[in-house]
Amino acid sequence: MESILVKPKSFEEFQFISEILKRMKVKIYVLTEEEREDLGLIKLMKEADRTKKVLRDKIMEKLNRK
């Protein structure tokens, strides 16, 4: 089953939506700000181009320049 992610504009709206979903016996899960950021990072990592390879030496060279 797919999920719906809703971001209320205010705490009152959050309470209202939560109450409606509870009355409908819909399971809800509240995400923290950190969890939302993690989901965004996961999405970006899945979309990343993994076909290009970089040699370890090139990476170390870039890191040592700083």
C-alpha positions as CSV (number, residue, x, y, z in Angstrom):
1,M,0.0,0.0,0.0
2,E,1.2,3.5,-0.8
3,S,1.6,6.2,1.8
4,I,0.6,9.9,2.0
5,L,2.9,12.5,3.6
6,V,1.1,15.6,4.8
7,K,2.8,18.7,6.2
8,P,0.3,20.9,8.1
9,K,0.7,24.7,8.1
10,S,0.2,25.0,11.9
11,F,0.0,23.0,15.1
12,E,-3.8,23.4,15.1
13,E,-4.0,22.0,11.6
14,F,-1.8,19.1,12.7
15,Q,-4.1,18.3,15.6
16,F,-7.2,18.6,13.4
17,I,-5.8,16.2,10.7
18,S,-4.5,13.8,13.3
19,E,-7.9,13.6,15.0
20,I,-9.7,13.0,11.8
21,L,-7.3,10.2,10.9
22,K,-7.6,8.6,14.3
23,R,-11.4,8.6,14.1
24,M,-11.1,6.9,10.7
25,K,-8.8,4.4,12.4
26,V,-6.0,5.3,9.9
27,K,-2.6,4.5,11.4
28,I,-0.4,7.7,11.5
29,Y,3.3,8.1,12.1
30,V,4.7,11.5,13.0
31,L,8.2,12.2,11.4
32,T,10.7,14.4,13.1
33,E,12.5,17.1,11.2
34,E,15.6,14.9,11.1
35,E,13.7,11.9,9.7
36,R,12.2,14.1,7.0
37,E,15.7,15.2,6.0
38,D,16.9,11.6,6.0
39,L,14.1,10.7,3.6
40,G,15.2,13.5,1.3
41,L,18.8,12.4,1.4
42,I,17.8,8.8,0.6
43,K,15.8,10.0,-2.3
44,L,18.7,12.0,-3.7
45,M,21.1,9.0,-3.2
46,K,18.7,6.7,-5.2
47,E,18.6,9.3,-8.0
48,A,22.4,9.7,-8.1
49,D,24.3,8.7,-11.2
50,R,26.4,5.6,-10.2
51,T,27.8,4.9,-13.6
52,K,30.8,7.1,-13.3
53,K,33.8,5.9,-11.3
54,V,36.4,8.0,-9.6
55,L,39.8,6.7,-8.7
56,R,40.7,6.8,-5.0
57,D,43.8,8.8,-5.8
58,K,41.7,11.6,-7.3
59,I,39.5,11.8,-4.2
60,M,42.5,11.9,-1.9
61,E,44.1,14.6,-4.0
62,K,41.0,16.7,-3.7
63,L,40.7,16.1,0.1
64,N,44.4,17.0,0.7
65,R,44.1,20.4,-1.1
66,K,41.9,21.8,1.6
